[in-house]
Amino acid sequence: MTSNVPSHFLSKEFRARAAGCVLAAAFVLCSALAAAQDAAKPAPRPQQDDFFGAISRWWNQSTETWNSGVSDVRKRFENFGNEAGVAARTTVDNAKSAADAVARLPSARVVRGHEKCKNAPNGAPDCVAATVALCKSKGFDNGGSSLDMTTAEVCPAQVYLSGRSDGEGCHTETFVSRVLCQ
């Protein structure tokens, strides 16, 4: 039995061209279908009362809740920068107001110094006497209020020479360094 199909239809080159044309046509068809799907929104499916319908509804509600939560966090984060700027401006304004109020006090001055606080019977530093002494050293008759204190760990030289920074003989000393005197 002989076939009536010409031999050029069975050649490798012809089959490769035919396969290329089929692939190109399939690509064009798939692209057209994808564009049609993007352009037309599918109509909402009626609620299904079976198990898979319930899972589908649950999944859709979960993703909507997740997306709204992420959106809320993003909005809060964007507003955080604005609120921080407002708070910084308010803080600066309040600090200026407090400094102006102190400057308006006619007999009050902030003085700097270095006066050692004595220890109270319970071991805590008692800086009231140091505050009064610092104000008197700067020419003020009345006492004042401590604004800033410094604490230092004081150790004998033998402790430092041994390479340690604490040990027997070390103690804490507190100093008044800024006082509002009247």
Secondary structure, DSSP 8 states (H G I E B T S, - for coil): ----S-GGGSSHHHHHHHHHHHHHHHHHHHHHHHHHHHHS---------SHHHHHHHHHHHHHHHHHHHHHHHHHHHHHHHHHHHHHHHHHHHHHHHHHHHHHH-TT-EEEEEEEE-EE-TTSSEE-HHHHHHHHHHTT-SS-EEEEEEEEEEE--HHHHHTT-SS-TT-EEEEEEEEEEE-
